[in-house]
Amino acid sequence: MSKRAVLEVIALDVEDALAAQAGGADRLELVTDMAADGLTPSASTVAAIRAAVDIDVRVMLRLADGFSAGDVERLVRVAQEMRGIGAEEFVLGFLGADGDVDLGAVERVAGALEGCRWTFHRAIDRAADRDALRKQLADFSGLDTYLTAGAAGGVDEGLPVLLAEARRRGEPGYQQQLLVGGGLRLDHVPTLLEGGIDAFHIGGAARPGGWDGPVSAEAVAEWRRVLGD
């Protein structure tokens, strides 16, 4: 029997989290401020969501729009605060001005996670050399996932890259799971599944009313049906 594909849904609050779980989501990405493409939520929101659901929860560690780390010491403090309230999984990713991975920032923040599992997010889609980035991060403790559309412009543009990277799974730098998100639509799913991709990330697709409206359990359930139960 084939392994169930992972469905991760962006949640902004407890209402979103409950609807996503009811629809069949396997994991949540917790953020705030989608106008800035998702920043770190408050500790109180994280605590409330973790208390409300029993699926996995990954907390965004990102303090400002863009992919620069900014105030690394503050990021470390935020990471420690989230660990202190019981957060166990995270999302992060930082680039330097040249488009290379900011190894120093990633190392400092990931080090504060004490071995927790984490996702390197769509900063990879803005990297100067995504293969080099993967190889530089290959042995980082806790890194188990890359959230990527394959290209900055989204899955329509990045589909060939996603399929090519899926074929390399297991190579140095390619052991992590590919979590596909960014302009992802249901009609992309059959090709991605056939290509061996087994994790999917949705945000706006779970919200028929747009980002001003809540996650719809029915919309999530439709994704769960297409991905398989």
HUCOR-V66528 format. One record per residue. N is the residue number from 1. RES is the residue in three letters. OMEGA is omega as a letter, one per 40 degrees, with the letter a starting at -180 (* if undefined). NEAR is the number of other ideal C-beta (glycine too) atoms within 12 Angstrom. D_CENTER is the distance of its C-alpha to the mean C-alpha in Angstrom with 2 decimals. Layout:
n = {N	N}
res = {RES	RES}
omega = {OMEGA	OMEGA}
near = {NEAR	NEAR}
d_center = {D_CENTER	D_CENTER}
This chain:
n = {1	2	3	4	5	6	7	8	9	10	11	12	13	14	15	16	17	18	19	20	21	22	23	24	25	26	27	28	29	30	31	32	33	34	35	36	37	38	39	40	41	42	43	44	45	46	47	48	49	50	51	52	53	54	55	56	57	58	59	60	61	62	63	64	65	66	67	68	69	70	71	72	73	74	75	76	77	78	79	80	81	82	83	84	85	86	87	88	89	90	91	92	93	94	95	96	97	98	99	100	101	102	103	104	105	106	107	108	109	110	111	112	113	114	115	116	117	118	119	120	121	122	123	124	125	126	127	128	129	130	131	132	133	134	135	136	137	138	139	140	141	142	143	144	145	146	147	148	149	150	151	152	153	154	155	156	157	158	159	160	161	162	163	164	165	166	167	168	169	170	171	172	173	174	175	176	177	178	179	180	181	182	183	184	185	186	187	188	189	190	191	192	193	194	195	196	197	198	199	200	201	202	203	204	205	206	207	208	209	210	211	212	213	214	215	216	217	218	219	220	221	222	223	224	225	226	227	228	229}
res = {MET	SER	LYS	ARG	ALA	VAL	LEU	GLU	VAL	ILE	ALA	LEU	ASP	VAL	GLU	ASP	ALA	LEU	ALA	ALA	GLN	ALA	GLY	GLY	ALA	ASP	ARG	LEU	GLU	LEU	VAL	THR	ASP	MET	ALA	ALA	ASP	GLY	LEU	THR	PRO	SER	ALA	SER	THR	VAL	ALA	ALA	ILE	ARG	ALA	ALA	VAL	ASP	ILE	ASP	VAL	ARG	VAL	MET	LEU	ARG	LEU	ALA	ASP	GLY	PHE	SER	ALA	GLY	ASP	VAL	GLU	ARG	LEU	VAL	ARG	VAL	ALA	GLN	GLU	MET	ARG	GLY	ILE	GLY	ALA	GLU	GLU	PHE	VAL	LEU	GLY	PHE	LEU	GLY	ALA	ASP	GLY	ASP	VAL	ASP	LEU	GLY	ALA	VAL	GLU	ARG	VAL	ALA	GLY	ALA	LEU	GLU	GLY	CYS	ARG	TRP	THR	PHE	HIS	ARG	ALA	ILE	ASP	ARG	ALA	ALA	ASP	ARG	ASP	ALA	LEU	ARG	LYS	GLN	LEU	ALA	ASP	PHE	SER	GLY	LEU	ASP	THR	TYR	LEU	THR	ALA	GLY	ALA	ALA	GLY	GLY	VAL	ASP	GLU	GLY	LEU	PRO	VAL	LEU	LEU	ALA	GLU	ALA	ARG	ARG	ARG	GLY	GLU	PRO	GLY	TYR	GLN	GLN	GLN	LEU	LEU	VAL	GLY	GLY	GLY	LEU	ARG	LEU	ASP	HIS	VAL	PRO	THR	LEU	LEU	GLU	GLY	GLY	ILE	ASP	ALA	PHE	HIS	ILE	GLY	GLY	ALA	ALA	ARG	PRO	GLY	GLY	TRP	ASP	GLY	PRO	VAL	SER	ALA	GLU	ALA	VAL	ALA	GLU	TRP	ARG	ARG	VAL	LEU	GLY	ASP}
omega = {a	a	i	i	i	i	i	a	i	i	i	a	a	i	i	a	a	i	i	i	a	a	i	i	i	a	i	i	a	i	i	i	i	i	i	i	i	i	a	i	i	i	a	i	i	a	a	a	i	i	a	a	i	i	a	a	i	a	i	i	a	a	a	i	a	a	i	i	a	a	a	i	i	i	i	i	i	i	i	i	i	i	a	i	i	i	a	a	a	i	i	i	a	i	i	a	a	a	i	i	i	a	a	a	i	a	a	a	i	i	i	a	i	i	i	i	i	i	i	a	a	i	i	a	i	a	i	a	a	i	i	i	a	a	i	a	a	a	a	i	i	a	a	a	i	i	a	i	a	a	a	a	i	a	i	a	a	a	i	i	i	a	i	i	i	i	a	a	a	i	i	a	a	i	a	i	i	i	a	i	a	a	a	i	i	a	i	a	a	i	a	i	i	i	i	i	a	i	a	a	a	i	i	a	i	a	a	a	a	a	i	i	a	i	i	i	a	i	i	a	i	i	i	i	a	i	a	a	*}
near = {5	11	14	18	32	35	41	43	49	44	45	36	27	26	22	40	39	26	33	45	32	25	34	32	44	35	41	46	52	48	40	28	21	25	13	17	30	39	29	34	40	23	24	17	31	40	22	24	42	29	16	24	29	16	29	34	43	45	45	44	48	41	31	21	14	21	35	23	33	23	19	26	17	21	36	28	20	34	40	23	24	39	27	16	24	18	36	24	34	43	47	52	43	38	36	23	13	15	21	25	38	31	26	20	33	38	25	26	44	37	24	31	35	20	17	31	27	41	45	46	40	40	39	46	34	31	33	20	17	36	22	20	36	30	22	27	38	22	16	33	19	30	37	29	37	47	44	45	39	37	25	25	16	25	38	21	18	33	31	18	33	42	23	22	36	31	17	23	23	14	16	16	26	25	21	33	32	42	41	47	44	38	27	40	24	23	14	33	30	17	22	36	26	17	25	24	38	26	38	45	46	46	38	27	36	43	28	19	12	15	23	11	18	28	40	27	25	19	32	40	23	22	36	30	17	25	35	20	15}
d_center = {26.33	22.95	19.83	17.97	14.85	11.66	10.75	7.76	8.96	8.52	11.49	13.76	16.56	18.33	19.57	16.19	15.18	18.53	18.46	15.14	16.58	19.90	18.60	17.25	13.51	12.62	9.76	8.73	6.23	9.26	10.22	13.59	15.31	13.66	16.70	15.12	11.73	10.40	12.04	12.60	14.28	17.70	18.51	20.60	17.89	15.71	18.95	19.98	16.89	17.00	20.67	20.33	18.16	18.22	14.91	12.13	10.40	7.65	8.99	8.09	10.81	11.97	15.53	16.45	15.71	15.36	14.04	16.99	16.66	19.71	21.27	20.02	22.40	21.05	17.46	18.97	20.87	17.96	16.14	19.51	19.99	16.84	18.01	21.38	20.47	18.92	15.12	14.20	10.46	8.40	5.85	8.23	9.99	13.54	16.11	19.85	22.14	22.95	19.48	19.42	16.88	18.13	18.83	20.72	18.09	15.40	18.21	19.33	16.12	15.01	18.66	18.58	16.10	18.99	17.34	14.46	11.58	8.52	5.61	7.00	5.25	7.64	10.51	11.37	12.54	14.93	16.17	19.90	19.61	16.40	18.54	19.95	16.65	15.61	19.09	19.18	16.18	17.38	18.88	16.66	16.82	13.85	11.51	10.75	7.73	7.09	4.76	8.09	10.87	13.46	14.99	14.82	16.65	14.29	14.61	18.37	18.87	16.49	17.46	20.01	17.74	15.18	18.25	19.81	16.96	16.83	20.56	20.15	18.13	20.04	21.35	20.92	17.52	16.34	16.26	12.51	10.87	9.84	7.00	8.61	7.89	10.08	13.55	13.08	16.28	18.02	20.48	18.01	17.32	20.68	20.54	17.10	18.24	21.51	19.90	18.44	14.76	13.77	10.18	9.25	6.92	9.40	10.39	13.93	14.84	14.96	17.31	20.66	22.01	19.41	17.42	20.69	20.71	18.98	16.76	19.28	19.64	21.62	19.04	16.47	19.43	20.19	16.84	17.51	20.99	20.13	17.68	20.39	21.10}
